[in-house]
Amino acid sequence: MFAMMKNIQRPTLILSHLIALFCVIAVVATQAQTQTEQQHVWSGSAEVYLHATMKQFSTVTANDFEGRTQLPPNELRKLLEFIGSTRGSIERGELGFMVDAAYLRIGKQFSTNFADDLFSGAGRITLSLGVYDAAVRYRFGNGESDASKPGTGNVVTYAGVRVIGLWADIDAEIQGPFGLSFRDQGEAERIRAQPLLGVSGSVVLLPNLRAFARADAGGFGLAGIQDFSGNAQVGLGYTLCASLQTNLS
């Protein structure tokens, strides 16, 4: 339990710093808006995603040995402990700031017998992945709340930094005859910061229906040939009311 709490606190700390930064900028934006009514006003948006479990592919290389795994949805659901992502942005005129955070945690309990059942082993493996983006953005075209006429839309370019954190915790115990017991707990972590470039765009198809797409890339091999990350998203959004939209992507 202690190892799991440590595992949760580290990505939560990074996420809390990004949220705090976003809140500070939002407060400054609110104060600036009250000081002047003739300049561009501040506006913002927040997105929270619910995820459907899909197939998961992974490739792991250790000591020049490469292993590939594929998990179908029914197997991935058994391992999945938490998955979530959120995105927020604020802008004044065409210039703005955005944050994006995604976190995934999977865990597996295991047990085995060996040495003619003289020894038994049990343990737990927990893997976590967090991806956190912070970037300055510039918009071409209509604002999201302004684009209501079919054919109107916008393109947003952004540049910033991406922080990727990977954590692994292993808690294992071996029991043998005559009350012999051995327990060990280990953890590994890797945190990497990458330059980030991205673009997103949307177009109004019907008065309440829009299509949108996003793509970004980070790393660009600056810290080695494998230092690269990417994200892509495409979907439809439906306007429920003036300040609320639902997206399927």
N, C-alpha and C positions, 0 to 999 in steps of 0.2 A: 504493500500500500504506500509506503514511504517513497519507494522508487517511482511509482506512478505519479505521486503528487509532485515530485521534482520534475518529472517529464512534462507535466502539464504546465508548471509555473514558468518554465523558460520561454516557450512560444507565447504564453499569455503575457509575459513581461514585454516582449517586443511589440505585440499587438496593442497593449495598453499605452505604450509610448506613442505609437502612430495615432491612436484614438485621441490621446491628450493633445498631440500636435494639431490634429484636425479641429478639435474643440477650440483651441486657442485662436486658430485662424478664423473660425466661425464667429467667435466673440469679437475679434478685431473687425471683421466684416460688418457685424451688426452695428458697432459703434461708428464706423465710417459712414454707414448708410444714414444714421441719424444726424451726422454733421453736415451732409450736403444732399439736397434733393434734386439738384440739377444735373449731376453727373450720373454715370451708369450705376445702377443699384447692384448689390450683391445677390446672387442666387445660388442655389445648391441642390444636390440630390443625394440620396442614399439608396443603396440596393442591398438586399439580403437574399441569399440564394438557398433554396432547398434542392438537394441533389438526389437524382435517381441513380441507383447502383448499376454500373455497367461492367463490362469485362475489363480486367486489369492485366497489363503486360509488364514484365520487368526483366532486366538483365543485370546480373551481378557478377563482377570479376574479382577474384581473390587469388593471389599467388599465381597469376597467369592462367587460372582455370575459370572459364566462363560458364555460367549457368543461366538458363532462361526458364521462366515460369509464366504460366497463364492461369488466371483464376476466373472461372465463370461467375456470373452474378450470385448464384446460390452459395458458392464457397466464400466469395468475398464478403457477403453479408454476415457470415459466421465470425469473420475476423474483424470486421469493421466496428470500432468503438466510437469514433466521432469523425464527422466530415462537415465542413462548413466553409463558407466564403462570404465576404461582404466587400462592397465598393462604395466609395463616397467621393464627391467632388464639390468644389465651390468655384465660382467665377465672378468676375466683374468685367463687364464688357466681353471681350473675346479671350482675355487672359485669365487663367485659373490654376487651381491646384487639386490634385487627386491622390487618394490612397486606395490600395487594394490589398486584401489579406485573404489567404486561404490556408486551411489547416486540416491535416488528415492524420488519424491515429488508428493503427491496427494492432491487435494483440493475439497471442496464441499460447494456450496452456498445453503442456505435453507431459507424458509420463512413459517410462519404459523399464523393462527388466532385462538384466544381462548377467553374465557369468553363472549360467544355470540357475537363474532366479535368486542367487545369493544377494545380489544388489538390486536396488530399485532406484530410479531417478525420476524426479519431477521438477518442473520449473515453469517459467513464463518468459516469453519474449515479447517486447513491445517496441514497435517502430513508429516514429512520428516524422512528418514532413510539414514544414511551414514555409510559405512563400509570401513575402510582404513587399509591396511596391509603394513608392512615394515619388511623385513626378509633377513637374510643371506642364500645363497644357495650354494649347491655343486653338480656338475654334474658328473655322471658316463656315459661314452660312448662318442659318437661323438657330436660335436657341431651342432647346428641346421643348420648352413650354410654349414657344412662339410658333413652332412648325405644326400647323393644323391643316393646311391646304395640300391636297394630293400633288405630289411632285416636288414639294419643298423638302429640304433636309439640311444636313451639315456634315462636315468632316472635322475631326479633332485630332491633332497631333500632340504627342507628349514625349517628354524626355526626363529621366530621373535616375533612381537607383533601385535595384531589387536586392533584397536580402533573402537568402535561402538557408534554412536551418534543417539539418537532418539529425535525429536523435535515435539511439538504439539502447535499450535496457534489457539485460538478461539476469534473471534471478533463478538459480538452480540449486537443488538439494539432492544429495545422494545418501541413501540409508543402506546399511549392511547388517550382517549378523553381530551378535553380542552388543547391540546398542550403538554400533558405529554410525556416525552421522557426520556429514560434511556439507556445508552450505557456502555458496559464494554468490556475490552480486557484482556485476560489472556494467559499465555504460560507456558509450562512445558518442561523440557529437562532432558535427562539422558545420560551421557557419561561414557563408561566403557572400560577399557583396559584389554585385555586378552592375555595370552601366546598363541603362534600359532605354529603348526606343520603341514607340508604338503609335498606332493610328486606329481610330474608330470612326464610324460613320453611320448615319441613319437617313432613311428617306420615308416620307409619308405615302402610304399606298391608298388609304381611305381616310376620311376625317378622324377616325379613332384607331386606325391600324397603321403601324409602321414596321419596317424591316430594319435590322441593324446588324453590324458586323464589327469585330475587333480583332486585332492581331498585334503582337509585340514580340520582341526578342531581347535577350539580355546576355551579357558575357562576351560574345563575339570572339571567343578563343583568346582573350587577352591574358588569361592566367593558365593557358594550356589548351590543347586541341579539344579537350572535353569540357571546357568551360563555356557552356552554351545552354540557354533555356529559352523556351518559347511558349506562347499561349495563343489560342485562337478560339473565337466564339462567334456564332451566327444564330440569329433567331428573329422572332416576331414579338412585338409589344402591342398591347391593347390598352387604351386609355379608359380607365374606369370613371374618373372624375378629373377635375382641373389639376389636382396635385398628386394623383395616384395612378400608377400604371402597373400592369402585370405582364411579365415576360416569360416566354418559353424559348429556350435556346439549347 
